[in-house]
């Protein structure tokens, strides 16, 4: 007696997931682009694990900046953009040691803002202010060539 009601309900339930699946497929990136971004994400995470420090030339608004950055990792955000999680140093004075770097300025750097980079050695965190200045000067020379 009520068979037509159950058949109709079943038909509706199968139609709804199809709409959701189609919407999800429209949001996906083309296969080649997603593979390329995933490879870049893996590369930056390997740099974060193995080296950790880079001399970076990057854009922030209209300004081009050069600094040594500690790379903590990389991820794809919801806009399908590769973003680096980085920390910039701040110069600090210590009575016993003298000038040193404190890694305190956390920010996210979209990969499209990164103009140039050079990996540094993994022990750079223990380096002095002279090593920092030398690395930044190398970055400035690279920025001038861009």
C-alpha positions as CSV (number, residue, x, y, z in Angstrom):
1,X,0.0,0.0,0.0
2,X,2.7,2.5,0.9
3,X,5.4,1.1,-1.4
4,X,5.4,4.1,-3.7
5,X,6.3,6.2,-0.7
6,X,9.3,4.1,0.2
7,X,10.5,3.9,-3.4
8,X,10.3,7.7,-3.7
9,X,12.3,8.2,-0.5
10,X,15.0,5.9,-1.6
11,X,15.3,7.7,-4.9
12,X,15.7,11.1,-3.0
13,X,18.4,9.7,-0.7
14,X,20.6,8.5,-3.6
15,X,20.3,11.8,-5.5
16,X,21.6,13.9,-2.6
17,X,25.0,12.3,-2.3
18,X,25.5,12.7,-6.1
19,X,25.0,16.5,-5.7
20,X,27.6,16.6,-2.9
21,X,30.1,14.5,-4.8
22,X,29.7,16.8,-7.9
23,X,30.3,19.9,-5.8
24,X,33.4,18.3,-4.2
25,X,34.8,17.4,-7.7
26,X,34.3,21.0,-8.8
27,X,36.3,22.2,-5.9
28,X,39.2,19.9,-6.5
29,X,42.3,21.0,-8.3
30,X,43.4,19.6,-11.7
31,X,45.4,16.4,-11.2
32,X,48.7,17.9,-12.4
33,X,48.5,21.0,-10.2
34,X,47.6,19.1,-7.1
35,X,50.6,16.7,-7.6
36,X,52.9,19.6,-8.1
37,X,51.8,21.3,-4.9
38,X,52.0,18.1,-3.0
39,X,55.6,17.6,-4.2
40,X,56.5,21.2,-3.2
41,X,54.9,20.6,0.2
42,X,57.0,17.5,0.7
43,X,60.1,19.3,-0.4
44,X,59.6,22.2,2.1
45,X,58.8,19.8,4.9
46,X,62.0,17.9,4.1
47,X,63.9,21.3,4.3
48,X,62.2,22.0,7.6
49,X,63.3,18.6,9.0
50,X,66.8,18.5,7.6
51,X,68.1,22.0,7.4
52,X,65.5,24.3,9.0
53,X,67.1,27.6,8.0
54,X,67.0,29.6,4.8
55,X,68.1,33.0,3.6
56,X,64.9,34.3,2.0
57,X,64.0,37.1,-0.3
58,X,60.2,37.6,0.0
59,X,57.5,40.2,-0.7
60,X,55.4,41.6,2.0
61,X,52.8,43.9,0.4
62,X,54.8,46.3,-1.9
63,X,58.0,45.8,0.0
64,X,60.7,43.2,-0.7
65,X,62.4,41.9,2.4
66,X,65.6,39.8,3.0
67,X,66.0,37.8,6.2
68,X,67.1,34.5,7.6
69,X,64.0,32.4,8.4
70,X,63.6,29.2,10.3
71,X,61.2,27.0,8.4
72,X,59.0,24.9,10.7
73,X,56.8,23.3,8.0
74,X,54.6,23.7,5.0
75,X,50.9,23.0,4.3
76,X,48.2,23.5,1.7
77,X,45.6,26.0,2.9
78,X,41.9,25.9,2.0
79,X,42.6,28.1,-1.0
80,X,45.0,25.5,-2.5
81,X,48.0,27.7,-1.8
82,X,51.2,26.3,-0.4
83,X,52.1,28.2,2.8
84,X,55.3,28.1,4.8
85,X,55.3,28.3,8.6
86,X,58.4,30.4,9.4
87,X,60.0,32.2,12.3
88,X,62.1,35.3,11.9
89,X,64.9,36.3,14.4
90,X,65.1,39.3,16.6
91,X,68.5,40.6,17.7
92,X,69.0,40.4,21.5
93,X,71.9,41.4,23.8
94,X,73.1,39.1,26.5
95,X,75.5,40.1,29.2
96,X,77.5,36.9,29.1
97,X,77.3,35.9,25.4
98,X,76.9,39.3,23.7
99,X,74.8,39.6,20.6
100,X,72.6,36.7,19.7
101,X,69.4,35.9,17.8
102,X,66.0,35.0,19.4
103,X,63.6,33.2,17.1
104,X,60.4,34.9,18.1
105,X,58.5,36.4,15.1
106,X,56.1,33.6,13.8
107,X,54.3,34.2,10.6
108,X,53.0,32.3,7.5
109,X,54.6,33.0,4.1
110,X,52.6,32.1,1.0
111,X,55.0,30.4,-1.5
112,X,54.1,32.8,-4.2
113,X,55.6,35.7,-2.1
114,X,58.9,33.9,-1.8
115,X,61.2,35.3,-4.6
116,X,64.5,33.5,-3.8
117,X,65.9,31.3,-1.1
118,X,69.2,29.6,-0.1
119,X,69.2,26.7,2.5
120,X,71.6,27.2,5.4
121,X,73.2,24.7,7.7
122,X,71.2,23.0,10.4
123,X,73.3,24.5,13.2
124,X,72.6,28.1,12.2
125,X,70.5,28.6,15.4
126,X,73.7,28.6,17.4
127,X,75.4,31.0,15.1
128,X,76.4,34.5,16.1
129,X,75.3,37.9,14.8
130,X,78.2,38.0,12.3
131,X,76.9,34.8,10.6
132,X,73.4,36.3,10.4
133,X,74.8,39.5,8.8
134,X,76.8,37.5,6.3
135,X,73.7,35.5,5.3
136,X,71.5,38.6,5.0
137,X,74.2,40.2,2.8
138,X,74.2,37.2,0.5
139,X,70.4,37.5,0.3
140,X,70.6,41.2,-0.5
141,X,73.0,40.5,-3.4
142,X,70.5,37.9,-4.7
143,X,67.7,40.3,-4.3
144,X,69.5,42.9,-6.4
145,X,69.8,40.4,-9.3
146,X,66.1,39.7,-9.3
